[in-house]
Amino acid sequence: MRGLSGLLRYAGVLDTGAVLLGYSFAADGYADRPVRIISHAHSDHMLGLRESLQRSALIIATPATIELVEELGRLSMRNRYLFRQKALPLQYHRKISYEGEKLFLAPARHIVGAAQVVVETENGVRIAYTGDFRLKGTEIIMSPDVLIIEATYGSPRFRRPFKEEVEELLIDLVLDSVRKRPVVVYGYYGKLQEAMEILRRGGVEEPFVMPEKIYRVTRIAEKYGYMIDNYYMDTSISGKEIMARGRGYIYFAHMARARYRRLSGVSNIVLSGWEFREPVRRLDAVSWLVALSDHADYDELIEYVRRSRPRLVIVDASRQGAADELADAVRRLLGIPAITLPSNQPPETIMEYLGEELV
Ligand SMILES: [Zn+2]
């Protein structure tokens, strides 16, 4: 049987945020590999895209992510041209081969288009990379040799005892507020569209109004299966008419606006995953924080690994999160070898985690 340290030839995470998969593929950051994958269109997963566009031969992502990158990727004219030349839209579960290695994308519940990446090397080593995900609705990749996992909420400090009821409470809060005054919902791209769909499913029929960029992302979400409908750009005639009514509509704004300019005369709802005490918390007379998250919490990260049963876990330490704590928990609670990469540990410690000795 191959030693675990041998698997590190086929899997790794660099300081640039690049997740190395096999010999040909790098996901979510630039590395000197012929194929770049984008797991989803959040900025911390589009790192180094300019370098990848210049130096990689192919850029792989789901069709929805490819459209979102054009909206959110801040590409120059030249890079937009390169992106159109090199982008290869790949549907979930459709396999491609490159230089003897196979790759497919699997669904991840996070934002529209989000994917996990699975690579099989020429000699049959299987590496899975989760990207960002919420456990519910995410396909578990079974028995990979290496599982590379995100660690946003990788610490036992980050547990949400409430899970299902957040959505119900968000619906109730909006239904209750929208009759009295306009409601403004603040969140990041992707999560706003999740919230829109939750509200529609929950029976919120009032029109949605939003700035152009959020409107365009919403159009893409709808194209790829989200049920939203009845939404308008704030600069359109319909959008202006709706807002002139003074109530009975919901406005969606980027999270950045919640920090410095929460509006008065409206009900403000801030969507944030960084809340672990209560599903809904009142911030002031007209503002609430709703703990709607698009990431697995600590328990759910552990649960993914427990069900997946990989031989080795690599926790992505290149992005914001609690990588060391998650790797420690995987070793202790599940008895599965786990390391963080990039690592600040000495080689002896890494080898010890792998159950091997340095030679
Ligand atoms: Zn993300």
Residues whose N, C-alpha, C, O or C-beta is under 5 A from the ligand:
A	BS01	ZN	H42 D132
